[in-house]
C-alpha cells in the first residue's frame, strides 16, 4: 500500500512528476495507492491519473485542507491505510539507480518497524541528517543541524509497519505548527525498530520542489532516455511488465497519449 504526499509547497511539481512516483511505488509496493494533496491540486491529479483502472491499479484521493505537516497524511488517510504496512513518498522527490529496486524490496520485506532512506550529500546542513549503528538502525535524526554528525541526508521515502496510523494520531504539532514526519519516524527509533537503507554511488536523488530542481531532473531524464532508448518512470511500462495490463491495453494507452516519442516507445514495448 502506497501513499504520495504532495504537500503545499510541492504539489505542482508533484503533478508533473506523478507518473514517475507511481512507477516507483507500484513496482515495489503493490497496486493500491493513495494521494494526499491540496484542494487546488487534487483535481489535477484526478484528471491525470483517474481511478488507475487503465493501469491495473486502484487509486484513492484525499484532501489536505491546510499545510499541517507530512505526517498528517496518516491521519487523513487512516481509513485507507488501516493497520497495514505502507510506503510514503514525497511528491517532489526523484529517485533513480540500479539498486533502487533492491533497496525498496529490502524495506518492503521487513515485517516489523520502519525503514527510511539516506543519500550522501556534500552539505548536509540543509537536510535532515541521519546516523546509524552497526546494524544500520537509525540512532539520530537532526533537522538542518549547524554541525552535522554525518553526510547522510534523509530522503523523502518511508516504509512503515502497521503502527503508523496509531503513532500519527499521538503526534503533537511542532513549533512551526505541523505534524512532522521526523517525529513519526522517531516513534520507531524509540524501540530501535527504525532501520536505514543507504543509496550508493550510481544512484540519483533529486528534489524537484523548485523550478531549478525540476529542470535538473528533466534534463537528467532526457539524457538517460536519449542515450539508452529506455523510459524512466513510466507507469504504463511498469503496469505492462508487472502483468497488470496486456499489450492490447498498452497500445490503447499509447494511442491516447498521441504521436510522440514517448507513445512510440510504448508501442514498441507492447510489440515485444
N, C-alpha and C positions, 0 to 999 in steps of 0.2 A: 504494500500500500504506500502511495507516494503523495506528498504534499508539496506544492510550489507556493512559496510566499513571495509575492512580488514586492510588497511594501509600497509606501507612498513615494519615496524619493526615486524608486527604480522601476515603477510599474510600466512606464512607456518603453523602457529598454527591455523589460521582461516580455512585452507583447512581441517585439521584434525577434526576441530570442526564444520564444515559446517552443518552436519546433525542435531546437537543439536540446532544450531541457527535457522535453517529452522523450526524445530518443534516448537520452542518457538514463533517465529514471526508469522508463518502461523496459529497457533492455535488460535491467538487472533487478528491478523492484516489483515486477508484475504488471498486470493490465488495468488496475484501478488507480486513478489519480485524481487529486483534488486541487483546485486552485483558489487561493485566498488573495483577493486584491481589492483595490479601491472602488467606490461606487462609479467613478468616472471610467475606469479602465476595464472593469469586469465585462461590460457588453462587447468590448473589442476582443477579449479572449473567447467569448462565446461565439462571436462572428467568425473568428479564425479557426477555432477547433471544434465547435459544435459539441455533440454529445460523445464524440470519439468513436462512434459505431463504425464509421468507414475505415477506421484503422484497427478495428478489433478490440477497442478499448472501452472503458466505462469512465467517463469524466464527470466530475461533480464540481460545483462552484459555490463559493461563499464570499460574502461581502465583509470587508473590514472597514467600518464606517469612519474610524479615526486612526491616525498613526500611533498606536499604543503598544508597539513592540512586536518583534518576530514571534516570541513565544505565545502571543495571543492566538496564533494560528491553531494551537492545540486546544484553546478554549472555544474558538469559533467552530473548529472542525471536530469537536469532541464526539459528536454522533457519527461522523464519517469514520474516524479512527477507532473509536471504542477502546478496547483493550488489546488491539492488535499491534504488532510491531510496525514501525513506519519509517519512512525516509522523508526528510525535509530538505529542499534545495532552494536557495535564494534566487529570485528571478533575474538578477543581473550577473550571475556567475557563469563563467565559461570554462569548461574542462576538456582537456584533450591529452591523449597519450596511450601507448600500447598497454600500459599497466593499469589503466583505469578500470577495465572490466574485472581484473583480478582483485583489485582493492575493494571494489563495490561488492563483489561476491563474498569476499572475506568478511566484510561488515554485515552483510545480509545473513550469513550462516551463523553469526554469533547469537545464541539464543537468549542470553541474559546480559543486561547492561546496555550501554550506548557506545557509539563509535563516532568520533569526529576526525576531520582530515586536516593535515598540515602540509604546508608548502614553504620551502626555504626562500627567504627574501633578503635583499641586501639591507633594507631599512625597516626592521620590524616594529619600530616605534609608532608606525601608522596603523598597526593592526592589533588584533587580539593575539597575544604571544603565549605559546604552549611550552611546557616542559614535560619530560617523560621519565618513567622509571625504567628499570632493566627489562620489564615485561611489556614495554610500550603502553603502559597505562598512564593517563594524564595525571600529573601531580600538581599543576597550577595553570590557571588561565588569567592573564593580566591584560586589561584593555588599554592599548596605546601607552605602554609604560615609558617613562623617561629613560630608564636604564633597563632595557630588555634582558631577560635571563637566557634567551636563546634567539636563533634566527628563524624559528618555526612559527609561521603565521597560521591562524585558524581560518580555514576556508569555509565558504557558505554551504556546507553539505553535512548533514547529520543523520545518523541512524539511531533510532531509539526503540527500546523494547516496549512492552505493553503498559508500562507505568507512566508513560509520558503525559497523558491527559491528566492523570491524578496529580503528578508533580506540578504541572502547569496551573492547575486550579489552586494550588497552595502558594504560588508566587505572589510577591508584592511588588508594586511599581518601584522602579529605581529612582534616583534623584532627578532624572530627566522625565519622569512620569511614564515610563514604558516597562513592559514585561520583557526582560532581557533574555535572549536565547542563551547567553552565557550562564545566567542563573539556573536555567533549566538543566544545562549540562553539569553544573556544579552539584545538582541533586544526585547525580550518578557518581560524581567524584567522591562524595562523602562516604559511600560504601565501597570505594575502589573498583567500581564497575564501569568507569569511563575509559574507554580504550582509544588509542590513536593510530591512524594509518598515515604514513608519510609518502607523499609523492616524490619520486626520484627524478634524476636527470632524464630528459626526453619527454617529460610531461609539461603541460602548459596550464596555468590557472590565470585567467584574466577577469578583471572587474569591468563590466560594460555599463556601469551606472552613470557614466559621464559620456559626453559626445566624443571626447578623445579616446576613451576606453572602448566605446562601441566601434569606432573607426579602426582601432588597432585589431580588435577581434575580427572584424570584417575582412581586413587585409590579410590576416593570418589564414582565415578560411579560404579566401580566394587563392592564395599562394599554394596551399596544400592541395586543394581541389584541382587547380590548373595543372600542377605537376604530376599528380597521381591519377587523375581522371576518376577518382572516387569521391563520393559525397561525405560530408561531415555533418553529423547531427540531423539526419533525415528520418523523421518518424515513419514516413511511408516505407522506406527501405527496411527499417527495423521491424515493422509490422510484417513485412513480407518474409524476412529472414527468420522471424520467430514462428512463422506459420499461422499467424492470426488472420492474414488475408492471402489470397492466391494471386497468380499472375493476371487473371482477368480483372480482379478488383484493383490491382496496382495500375493497370493500364487505364482504367476509368479515372483514377485519381490523377494520373499524369495528364490525361486529356482535359480534365477540369482545370489544371494549372495553366495549360496553354502551350504555345510554341516557343519554348526557350530551352536553354541548355540543361536546366535542372529537370524539366519534364522529359527531355530526350534521354537523359541518363536513367531515369526511372523506367522508361520504355525498354531500354537495353537490359536493365536488371530483370524486368518481367519476362524477357525472352530467353533468359539463361536456362 
